[in-house]
Amino acid sequence: MSDFSDRLTGLPEAPEEWAEATESSSGKAVDRTIRAEDNGEAILDNDGAAFTELEVERPDEIQQQGATVRQLAVDEQVWRFGHVIVDEAQDLTPMQWRMVVRRSRRGAVTLLGDLAQRSIGDPGSWQEHLPSEFANFEQQSLTTNYRSPSEVNQVASGILAQLVPDLPASQAVRSSGHDVVVRQTENLERTVGEVAQQFSIEKGERRSVAIIGVDLPGGVVDIEHVRALTPWTAKGLEFDSVVVVEPARFLRQSGGLSLLYVALTRSTNRLAIVHREPLPPVLQMALTQQS
């Protein structure tokens, strides 16, 4: 700090007390902080409003103070809750888990997540990912698949068996009557566009379609009524039909098998896989298990 300050040029002349402190030869640390006088004015937030604080001893007393949710949010109060619900819990980092622990007054939480869709590391187990405060938990596995039809679910289950062998596959409650379409092509852009357009109209009605790929051809992102997504941005969404592009590229990413599983499970009706590169063996095996 001292050497850097001495090298600065073109600065206003320092106060006398700074100069005196600089000349001190006592060997003690020199305080060169310039302190502004307190003018008594309030500190303002980004909207120009003065920060205020709720003077309460415990978070439980917030309601008694008559504070609104808006006040609490604006004033950045630290508050706790009787019960905390966390969605997509499989992707929380250790720091985010600490935040959840601090917000839960008695450790009462409900966590919803799918380890097969974990994107920040290996799927592992909940015992490995949860903080010690939540070590004593009760786990309920959902084994009924209401989103994907059996044709899609069967392929996705083949990926799941390789990804998290101990995780039971879900059972689809319905069938769409459409087998998974697999198209190999030298012209990805044209074939993806053709399949997406075919999927976008069914029985004379417009259907939602998503094209999901790690590195999509430029032309497919502009197809009308069709969304172009990466596996990261597709998580949590669902569409009538999905076109997965170049599965081999998924597996070259960190957590690639999880990303492929995410893409395959976004469809509620029809699924197509379009590729130029050879299909990954794990996907080939899953496709051969279709009944």
Sequence and secondary structure as in RCSB ss.txt:
>XXXX:A:sequence
MSDFSDRLTGLPEAPEEWAEATESSSGKAVDRTIRAEDNGEAILDNDGAAFTELEVERPDEIQQQGATVRQLAVD
EQVWRFGHVIVDEAQDLTPMQWRMVVRRSRRGAVTLLGDLAQRSIGDPGSWQEHLPSEFANFEQQSLTTNYRSPS
EVNQVASGILAQLVPDLPASQAVRSSGHDVVVRQTENLERTVGEVAQQFSIEKGERRSVAIIGVDLPGGVVDIEH
VRALTPWTAKGLEFDSVVVVEPARFLRQSGGLSLLYVALTRSTNRLAIVHREPLPPVLQMALTQQS
>XXXX:A:secstr
 HHHHHH  S     HHHHHHHT  S S               B TTS B      SSGGGTGGGT  HHHHHHT
T    BS EEESSGGG  HHHHHHHHHHBSSS EEE   GGG  SS    HHHHS GGG S       EESSS H
HHHHHHHHHHHHH TTS   EES   S   EEEE S HHHHHHHHHHHHHEETTEE  EEEEESS  GGGGG TT
EEEE HHHHTT  EEEEEEE HHHHTTSTTHHHHHHHHHT EEEEEEEEESS   HHHHHHHHT  
